[in-house]
Amino acid sequence: MVVKTEIVKEQVPPAYLIPPPPNWSKPGGPATAGDFVERGDVNGAARNVCAMRLAKVADWNKQ
C-alpha cells in the first residue's frame, strides 16, 4: 500500500483581507485634551500593527 500525502491549503476569505482605514488627524485638533491625544496615538500604532499583520497574511495567502 502506498500512501500519498497531499497538502490542501485553504484560502483566507477576501472579506478578511480588507485593510483597516488609514490613520487620521484633524488639523488644529484637540491638542489640550492630553487623554484624547494619547489614545489617538495608541490607536494609530495599533492600526499600523494591524495593517502590517494583514499584509503578511495577504502575502501568505498568495502562495
Secondary structure, DSSP 8 states (H G I E B T S, - for coil): -------------GGGG---------TT--TT-HHHHHHHHHHHHHHHHHHHHHHHHHHHHH-
